[in-house]
Amino acid sequence: MREPMEALAWVWANLSTCTWTLLLSSVVLYFYRWVRERRQYHSIFSKMGVPYVKPHILYGSNHQLRGKGILSSEVIGKWVKKYGKVFGYYIGWKPTLVVSDLDMIKDILIKEFHNFANRPKLVIEAQPVVHTVVGLRDQRWKDVRSILAPTFSMVKMKHMAGIMNEKVDELLSIIGKKSNADEPIEWYSTYQGLTLDVISECALAMKTTCQRDQEKSEFFMAVRSFLKNAVNPAILVALYFRGFGKILSYISNRFALSGRMTQMIVNHLETVISMRRNGLHTKNVDVLQLMLEAAESRVDADGAALNGVSKEKPKRKLLSDEEIIANAWVFLLGGFETTANSLTYTTYLLAKHPEIQDKVYQELQDVIKDSNTNLTYEQVHKLTYLDQVFSEALRLHPACCDLPDEGGSGKYCRLANVLIPKEHDWCFVPIWFFQRDPEQGTDPEKFDPDRFFPEAKANSTRHPMFYIPLGAGPRNCVGLRFPQLGGKLTLARVLLNYRLDTCQETPNPLKFEIPTVAINPAEPVLIKANPRS
């Protein structure tokens, strides 16, 4: 029996000239068809009459947006100035329409939402993301969204305040130890630990110790690694080569290549759901329990719960276990970066602007007084100046740098004077750029909470779409009350007990990175916390 290398050599030697010619011709033909198809896609914006960034045949323009030291938000801003408020670029073969005209943004997100209701199709349609409000499409997305929305109502958030206070107690203990040692605190990782502890208990029914034992916590390290490496070589291959996404989706789902962190969460949630249904697990008032109760309700055609026994079957399906698990999972990923980032940036800005910090502290003393008390939803709601500060921090540092929507639900969709072919374009709304646009107000780079003073907002000539850090319209963040409550409650309790002061190690200016769509600090954010007398 021949050795493998000998067998290969024998095949090589015995291939006829005709066979070699056929193989070579097939390769050349495939390459020719690939180039021809790619050039056809890369001509879409030219045919639409839309200015666009000249694409590389393989990467499109994606290589200009990614890489060490490159901020896609800054690149997009430069392109807006060069090409105008509506222009195109390509991610591999896929055309992407950037819209920073606020009237057109209102059309995309609200007025013409029926034409832009879906997020772009996932590059790799893997579990569990296909069952989330991010991955679901059309009617099923509407159904799941309507079921999930009450889970994050004001009434439900009041119940979450207790868990948040418990985790902030741990945060204050950690801050106290650092403060007593006269050491600066690295706030980004500190807030990541806090956020993960809160969301794990609220959404996953999982008690974690990410604040106390970050380096020892396998879960904490797995979540950070997942988000840091979310755009991996497999994703890039699927972006650059049309059709590879389906192959990679099949491989991922067939062999359960979901990653360590995802599998940990899925296995845990499957166990908790089974135990709660069998009465073997405490039914706490958390996001998971609220989703389970929503899933087991009867719902009529209009989405209203049916009480009691009905002879008619529910007009639409409720949440499956896969959808419950998937949306708890995506709530963790979305809330983790959103909350940790907004807390970090607000802390940094308050330390850099002590006069604004003093005004926040004065309001806290007027409304709360006792620095050792747990805060209620109602108390946090009364902190109007803190809300202005939080809003201004989100204006300068939105939760994500852009919002993608898929254009064209019919054959064509007209947006102002642009005719968009069906499913050919991703419409990107560059939030980072237009929330800092000088056309919408003076000194856009200045940290000025008075922009959100109620009377100033009422008399402002700013466009209503100028400020949408968590999206707008039916596709806005379904759980936006959660990071807002958690963020303001945390800041209030920290500021009641400590004064935030910059130190020699505080970065100035702050550097950023965008591993996915969230804009993260690219370096440690070191700030001192000094006890208040």
Wavefront OBJ file of the C-alpha trace (Angstrom):
o trace
v 0.000 0.000 0.000
v 1.362 3.395 -1.029
v 2.242 6.046 1.546
v 0.078 9.213 1.274
v 2.850 11.298 -0.326
v 3.636 8.519 -2.815
v -0.052 8.270 -3.719
v -0.241 12.025 -4.264
v 2.860 11.933 -6.467
v 1.359 9.078 -8.509
v -1.893 11.034 -9.069
v 0.106 14.145 -10.019
v 2.199 12.217 -12.539
v -0.755 10.458 -14.140
v -3.073 13.417 -14.615
v -3.451 13.967 -18.317
v -2.818 17.268 -20.026
v -6.537 17.448 -20.760
v -7.411 17.097 -17.077
v -4.945 19.803 -16.077
v -6.343 22.084 -18.758
v -9.883 21.487 -17.470
v -8.899 22.220 -13.855
v -7.010 25.366 -14.781
v -9.862 26.571 -16.988
v -12.340 26.038 -14.145
v -10.216 28.125 -11.775
v -9.829 30.909 -14.335
v -13.575 30.852 -15.109
v -14.476 31.006 -11.403
v -12.093 33.917 -10.847
v -13.470 35.744 -13.908
v -17.075 35.299 -12.716
v -16.121 36.369 -9.187
v -14.460 39.579 -10.433
v -17.376 40.307 -12.765
v -19.956 39.839 -9.986
v -17.899 41.920 -7.563
v -17.636 44.800 -10.050
v -21.399 44.629 -10.598
v -22.018 45.060 -6.879
v -19.412 47.810 -6.685
v -21.283 49.749 -9.383
v -24.544 50.026 -7.410
v -23.908 53.489 -5.946
v -22.716 54.773 -9.307
v -26.021 53.671 -10.876
v -27.957 55.266 -7.989
v -26.142 58.565 -8.505
v -24.830 58.521 -4.927
v -21.240 59.622 -4.152
v -19.179 56.779 -2.726
v -15.768 55.757 -1.432
v -13.805 54.001 -4.171
v -13.714 50.323 -3.155
v -10.900 47.778 -3.091
v -12.025 44.745 -5.096
v -11.762 42.392 -2.090
v -12.193 44.507 1.043
v -14.429 47.236 -0.335
v -13.675 50.079 2.093
v -13.654 47.954 5.237
v -9.848 47.941 5.468
v -9.995 51.727 5.947
v -12.356 51.336 8.924
v -10.567 48.611 10.870
v -7.065 48.208 12.191
v -4.815 49.243 15.036
v -5.267 52.894 15.949
v -8.192 53.367 13.526
v -11.531 54.673 14.820
v -14.317 53.929 12.340
v -16.387 56.805 13.793
v -13.634 59.302 12.916
v -13.197 57.827 9.431
v -16.954 58.071 8.796
v -16.857 61.701 10.002
v -14.101 62.525 7.504
v -16.063 60.835 4.728
v -19.197 62.850 5.600
v -17.194 66.060 5.224
v -15.751 64.843 1.911
v -18.775 63.192 0.252
v -21.752 64.876 1.943
v -24.516 63.745 4.287
v -25.585 60.866 2.045
v -22.900 58.662 0.516
v -21.956 55.041 0.102
v -19.123 52.683 0.847
v -18.672 48.915 0.577
v -17.965 46.231 3.163
v -16.493 43.560 0.923
v -19.170 43.223 -1.739
v -22.000 44.665 0.375
v -23.084 48.273 -0.311
v -23.604 50.486 2.747
v -25.491 53.787 2.566
v -24.440 56.326 5.227
v -27.164 58.849 6.111
v -26.385 61.766 8.442
v -29.157 64.063 7.193
v -31.468 64.270 10.235
v -34.698 64.557 8.228
v -33.782 61.401 6.323
v -32.803 59.686 9.582
v -36.279 60.457 10.926
v -37.732 58.868 7.789
v -35.586 55.736 8.215
v -36.249 55.209 11.915
v -39.838 56.470 12.214
v -41.841 57.733 9.211
v -40.719 55.087 6.707
v -39.951 52.441 9.313
v -41.973 49.815 7.421
v -39.327 50.031 4.698
v -36.410 49.759 7.142
v -37.832 47.497 9.853
v -35.135 44.819 9.746
v -31.565 44.927 10.889
v -29.129 43.742 8.194
v -28.976 39.967 7.875
v -26.419 38.405 10.161
v -23.125 37.661 8.441
v -23.061 34.258 10.166
v -26.526 33.112 11.259
v -25.422 31.211 14.343
v -27.200 30.189 17.527
v -28.379 31.801 19.737
v -28.271 35.247 18.083
v -30.746 34.236 15.345
v -33.486 34.042 18.014
v -32.837 37.489 19.512
v -34.480 40.839 18.800
v -31.258 41.615 16.918
v -31.455 38.574 14.633
v -35.219 38.106 14.228
v -36.950 39.704 11.249
v -40.349 40.847 9.998
v -43.436 39.607 11.879
v -41.553 37.365 14.304
v -39.428 40.309 15.408
v -42.597 42.360 16.020
v -44.143 39.552 18.066
v -41.089 38.984 20.263
v -40.463 42.705 20.699
v -44.056 43.289 21.866
v -43.735 40.457 24.405
v -40.364 41.646 25.737
v -41.199 45.365 25.982
v -43.330 45.132 29.192
v -40.430 43.296 30.868
v -38.562 46.616 30.956
v -41.486 48.822 32.000
v -41.143 51.384 34.787
v -43.023 49.113 37.216
v -40.716 46.172 36.501
v -37.591 48.327 36.805
v -38.629 49.340 40.332
v -38.178 45.703 41.365
v -34.649 45.643 39.862
v -33.465 48.560 42.028
v -32.970 46.229 44.996
v -30.497 44.031 43.108
v -28.700 47.111 41.782
v -28.310 48.558 45.296
v -26.917 45.275 46.590
v -24.233 45.223 43.893
v -23.408 48.912 44.412
v -22.806 48.117 48.104
v -20.010 45.816 46.937
v -18.709 48.532 44.603
v -18.541 51.066 47.446
v -16.604 48.563 49.546
v -14.040 48.137 46.752
v -13.783 51.908 46.256
v -13.300 52.362 50.003
v -10.307 50.015 50.116
v -8.635 51.805 47.200
v -9.433 55.207 48.651
v -8.004 54.313 52.074
v -4.800 53.186 50.366
v -4.694 56.488 48.431
v -4.649 54.549 45.151
v -6.357 55.634 41.913
v -9.175 53.387 40.717
v -9.304 51.881 37.228
v -12.950 52.687 36.607
v -13.548 50.901 33.303
v -12.792 47.386 34.554
v -14.419 48.233 37.904
v -17.675 49.211 36.200
v -17.454 46.155 33.933
v -17.400 43.947 37.023
v -20.333 45.821 38.572
v -22.371 45.686 35.365
v -21.761 41.983 34.871
v -22.751 41.204 38.473
v -25.986 43.203 38.080
v -27.004 41.805 34.689
v -26.039 38.241 35.612
v -28.453 38.277 38.553
v -31.193 40.346 36.869
v -31.222 38.591 33.485
v -29.491 35.229 33.934
v -30.485 34.271 37.506
v -26.763 33.809 38.096
v -24.881 35.120 41.130
v -21.362 36.154 40.135
v -18.415 37.766 41.919
v -16.969 39.682 38.986
v -16.309 42.803 41.075
v -14.314 41.037 43.774
v -12.570 38.366 41.720
v -12.156 39.692 38.192
v -8.950 37.856 37.328
v -10.216 34.627 38.911
v -13.678 34.808 37.337
v -13.809 32.550 34.289
v -17.162 34.070 33.343
v -15.883 37.662 33.487
v -12.831 36.856 31.374
v -14.939 34.876 28.872
v -17.399 37.764 28.343
v -14.598 40.303 27.847
v -12.772 37.983 25.439
v -15.963 37.307 23.451
v -16.665 40.998 22.896
v -13.050 41.888 22.174
v -12.757 39.184 19.499
v -16.313 39.279 18.110
v -15.092 40.425 14.674
v -12.838 37.445 13.970
v -11.288 36.038 10.756
v -14.389 33.902 10.089
v -16.588 37.030 10.111
v -14.196 38.825 7.746
v -14.157 35.860 5.327
v -17.972 35.898 5.283
v -17.944 39.672 4.664
v -15.468 39.515 1.812
v -16.690 36.382 0.020
v -20.375 36.250 -0.841
v -21.860 32.857 0.011
v -19.307 31.879 2.646
v -21.614 33.135 5.388
v -24.086 30.293 4.731
v -21.296 27.712 4.831
v -19.914 29.091 8.090
v -23.439 29.333 9.555
v -24.012 25.637 8.827
v -20.666 24.638 10.343
v -21.228 26.780 13.443
v -24.715 25.414 14.122
v -23.940 21.818 13.106
v -20.962 21.512 15.427
v -22.164 23.941 18.151
v -19.213 26.305 17.751
v -20.861 29.003 19.850
v -17.909 29.693 22.117
v -17.159 29.019 25.757
v -19.018 32.027 27.173
v -22.188 31.431 25.151
v -22.300 27.739 26.003
v -21.859 28.511 29.714
v -24.867 30.848 29.615
v -27.069 28.547 27.516
v -26.410 25.519 29.736
v -27.073 27.544 32.894
v -30.323 29.046 31.588
v -31.645 25.696 30.378
v -31.134 24.327 33.896
v -32.728 27.336 35.642
v -35.762 27.360 33.321
v -36.353 23.650 33.915
v -35.996 24.027 37.701
v -38.320 27.047 37.878
v -41.004 25.270 35.905
v -40.731 22.282 38.230
v -40.768 24.432 41.372
v -37.168 23.575 42.262
v -35.764 27.098 41.928
v -36.808 30.345 43.611
v -38.855 32.479 41.220
v -37.181 35.815 41.826
v -38.504 38.993 40.229
v -35.889 39.179 37.492
v -35.836 39.589 33.722
v -35.696 35.830 33.168
v -38.802 35.221 35.300
v -40.673 38.046 33.579
v -39.877 36.507 30.188
v -41.009 33.072 31.406
v -44.301 34.525 32.626
v -44.785 36.372 29.338
v -44.042 33.192 27.393
v -46.651 31.218 29.333
v -49.409 33.834 28.945
v -52.115 33.598 26.329
v -52.010 36.398 23.795
v -54.711 37.512 21.391
v -54.259 38.872 17.873
v -53.654 42.397 19.187
v -50.985 41.301 21.650
v -53.156 41.645 24.771
v -52.892 38.903 27.399
v -55.991 36.699 27.750
v -56.919 36.038 31.364
v -58.666 32.841 32.325
v -59.584 29.994 29.989
v -60.340 30.702 26.355
v -61.860 28.313 23.854
v -59.845 29.892 21.084
v -56.205 29.072 20.558
v -53.717 31.960 20.836
v -53.551 33.832 17.562
v -49.766 33.916 17.572
v -46.894 31.970 19.036
v -45.324 33.175 22.253
v -41.670 32.958 23.270
v -39.958 29.620 22.787
v -37.288 28.499 25.244
v -34.699 29.209 22.558
v -35.958 32.799 22.289
v -36.006 33.278 26.076
v -32.416 32.043 26.389
v -31.240 33.970 23.335
v -32.713 37.280 24.493
v -31.336 36.887 28.020
v -27.956 36.255 26.366
v -28.164 39.296 24.083
v -29.396 41.456 26.974
v -26.169 40.581 28.780
v -23.989 41.460 25.791
v -25.841 44.672 24.941
v -26.194 45.899 28.505
v -22.651 45.011 29.557
v -20.824 47.432 27.268
v -23.588 50.058 27.190
v -23.750 50.473 30.969
v -20.043 50.060 31.760
v -19.053 52.541 29.046
v -21.617 55.200 29.983
v -20.623 54.967 33.666
v -16.924 55.211 32.811
v -17.309 58.229 30.535
v -19.602 60.068 32.962
v -17.166 59.435 35.824
v -14.289 60.718 33.688
v -16.171 63.856 32.644
v -17.238 64.667 36.208
v -13.664 64.319 37.450
v -12.517 66.661 34.656
v -15.258 69.189 35.479
v -15.364 69.581 39.293
v -17.790 72.522 39.125
v -20.385 70.260 37.467
v -19.646 67.496 39.977
v -20.339 69.977 42.794
v -23.763 70.788 41.317
v -24.608 67.086 41.126
v -23.568 66.607 44.752
v -25.694 69.556 45.871
v -28.727 68.029 44.160
v -28.011 64.673 45.806
v -27.909 66.313 49.238
v -31.190 68.119 48.570
v -33.041 65.018 47.329
v -31.477 62.086 49.208
v -29.479 63.496 52.143
v -28.432 60.135 53.677
v -25.293 58.829 51.953
v -25.742 55.315 53.373
v -29.256 54.678 52.123
v -30.317 52.449 49.261
v -31.961 54.415 46.465
v -35.413 53.791 45.051
v -36.586 54.253 41.475
v -38.598 57.296 42.597
v -35.569 58.969 44.196
v -33.437 58.440 41.103
v -36.236 59.882 38.967
v -36.106 63.128 41.005
v -32.412 63.683 40.206
v -33.021 65.949 37.221
v -29.554 67.518 37.047
v -27.879 64.105 37.266
v -30.112 63.085 34.363
v -28.841 66.103 32.383
v -25.247 65.082 33.150
v -25.901 61.480 32.111
v -27.622 62.621 28.897
v -24.766 64.962 27.973
v -22.228 62.185 28.578
v -24.246 59.944 26.237
v -24.327 62.716 23.640
v -20.537 62.881 23.605
v -20.140 59.125 24.028
v -23.180 57.283 22.614
v -23.674 53.600 23.339
v -22.677 52.705 19.771
v -21.134 54.653 16.914
v -23.869 53.859 14.367
v -27.224 52.163 13.827
v -27.660 49.757 10.893
v -30.974 49.170 9.128
v -31.740 47.202 5.996
v -33.194 49.295 3.197
v -36.020 48.464 0.867
v -38.848 46.095 1.821
v -40.454 46.353 -1.610
v -38.752 46.384 -5.018
v -37.546 49.931 -4.399
v -37.757 52.433 -1.567
v -37.428 56.174 -2.135
v -35.681 58.109 0.606
v -35.733 61.839 -0.210
v -34.121 61.890 -3.674
v -32.398 58.506 -3.290
v -33.979 55.385 -4.818
v -32.822 52.347 -2.820
v -33.020 48.870 -4.437
v -34.568 46.089 -2.358
v -32.201 44.618 0.259
v -29.159 46.019 -1.514
v -28.144 48.511 1.111
v -27.386 48.686 4.738
v -28.406 52.146 5.881
v -25.979 53.348 8.545
v -26.892 56.210 10.866
v -23.602 57.672 12.234
v -24.682 58.712 15.741
v -21.198 59.686 16.928
v -20.863 62.180 14.066
v -24.171 64.051 14.132
v -24.420 64.242 17.939
v -21.214 66.294 17.702
v -22.277 68.211 14.588
v -21.633 72.006 14.955
v -24.802 72.643 12.927
v -26.858 71.413 15.890
v -25.412 73.690 18.560
v -22.420 75.692 19.712
v -19.276 74.084 21.129
v -20.291 70.495 20.284
v -17.117 69.084 21.888
v -17.827 70.852 25.203
v -19.310 68.929 28.129
v -22.352 71.064 28.943
v -25.261 69.400 30.813
v -27.301 72.607 30.452
v -28.033 71.539 26.863
v -30.578 69.196 28.450
v -32.081 71.704 30.874
v -35.866 71.368 30.286
v -36.367 75.021 29.280
v -33.300 74.942 27.027
v -34.630 71.820 25.315
v -38.058 73.408 24.862
v -36.597 76.558 23.278
v -33.917 74.784 21.276
v -33.848 74.845 17.490
v -32.086 71.487 17.464
v -33.553 68.750 15.309
v -35.540 66.130 17.306
v -33.249 63.391 15.924
v -30.100 65.171 17.080
v -29.925 63.070 20.256
v -30.567 59.322 19.852
v -27.772 57.551 21.787
v -29.881 54.397 22.236
v -31.727 54.573 18.938
v -35.186 55.888 18.042
v -38.476 54.598 16.716
v -39.790 51.021 16.988
v -36.240 49.594 16.834
v -34.859 51.631 19.719
v -33.199 49.805 22.626
v -35.946 47.653 24.174
v -34.240 47.687 27.573
v -33.109 51.330 27.649
v -34.608 51.950 31.122
v -32.250 49.365 32.618
v -28.886 51.057 31.854
v -30.386 54.473 32.618
v -31.609 53.402 36.061
v -28.482 51.390 36.836
v -26.153 54.131 35.660
v -27.778 56.983 37.571
v -28.323 54.932 40.729
v -24.646 53.915 40.742
v -23.329 57.427 40.124
v -25.611 58.901 42.774
v -24.388 56.531 45.464
v -20.728 56.909 44.466
v -20.929 60.719 44.455
v -22.769 60.823 47.771
v -19.776 59.119 49.374
v -16.761 60.156 47.292
v -15.382 63.077 45.358
v -13.894 62.145 41.987
v -10.524 63.778 41.319
v -8.106 63.488 38.421
v -4.535 62.468 39.197
v -1.209 62.165 37.412
v -2.254 58.811 35.935
v -5.562 60.097 34.503
v -5.411 59.940 30.672
v -5.785 63.269 28.882
v -7.193 63.079 26.307
v -8.969 59.763 26.565
v -8.226 57.271 23.779
v -10.849 54.971 22.258
v -11.254 51.718 20.335
v -14.196 50.123 18.521
v -13.879 46.300 18.530
v -17.540 45.854 17.488
v -19.998 48.786 17.430
v -19.470 50.074 20.985
v -16.892 52.815 21.560
v -14.705 51.607 24.435
v -11.836 53.216 26.352
v -8.561 51.996 24.846
v -6.558 52.515 28.040
v -7.028 52.339 31.809
v -9.228 55.162 33.142
v -7.485 56.002 36.429
v -9.227 58.489 38.737
v -9.036 58.937 42.502
v -12.048 58.694 44.814
v -11.608 60.808 47.942
v -14.037 60.348 50.866
v -16.421 63.225 51.504
v -16.140 64.738 54.970
l 1 2 3 4 5 6 7 8 9 10 11 12 13 14 15 16 17 18 19 20 21 22 23 24 25 26 27 28 29 30 31 32 33 34 35 36 37 38 39 40 41 42 43 44 45 46 47 48 49 50 51 52 53 54 55 56 57 58 59 60 61 62 63 64 65 66 67 68 69 70 71 72 73 74 75 76 77 78 79 80 81 82 83 84 85 86 87 88 89 90 91 92 93 94 95 96 97 98 99 100 101 102 103 104 105 106 107 108 109 110 111 112 113 114 115 116 117 118 119 120 121 122 123 124 125 126 127 128 129 130 131 132 133 134 135 136 137 138 139 140 141 142 143 144 145 146 147 148 149 150 151 152 153 154 155 156 157 158 159 160 161 162 163 164 165 166 167 168 169 170 171 172 173 174 175 176 177 178 179 180 181 182 183 184 185 186 187 188 189 190 191 192 193 194 195 196 197 198 199 200 201 202 203 204 205 206 207 208 209 210 211 212 213 214 215 216 217 218 219 220 221 222 223 224 225 226 227 228 229 230 231 232 233 234 235 236 237 238 239 240 241 242 243 244 245 246 247 248 249 250 251 252 253 254 255 256 257 258 259 260 261 262 263 264 265 266 267 268 269 270 271 272 273 274 275 276 277 278 279 280 281 282 283 284 285 286 287 288 289 290 291 292 293 294 295 296 297 298 299 300 301 302 303 304 305 306 307 308 309 310 311 312 313 314 315 316 317 318 319 320 321 322 323 324 325 326 327 328 329 330 331 332 333 334 335 336 337 338 339 340 341 342 343 344 345 346 347 348 349 350 351 352 353 354 355 356 357 358 359 360 361 362 363 364 365 366 367 368 369 370 371 372 373 374 375 376 377 378 379 380 381 382 383 384 385 386 387 388 389 390 391 392 393 394 395 396 397 398 399 400 401 402 403 404 405 406 407 408 409 410 411 412 413 414 415 416 417 418 419 420 421 422 423 424 425 426 427 428 429 430 431 432 433 434 435 436 437 438 439 440 441 442 443 444 445 446 447 448 449 450 451 452 453 454 455 456 457 458 459 460 461 462 463 464 465 466 467 468 469 470 471 472 473 474 475 476 477 478 479 480 481 482 483 484 485 486 487 488 489 490 491 492 493 494 495 496 497 498 499 500 501 502 503 504 505 506 507 508 509 510 511 512 513 514 515 516 517 518 519 520 521 522 523 524 525 526 527 528 529 530 531 532 533
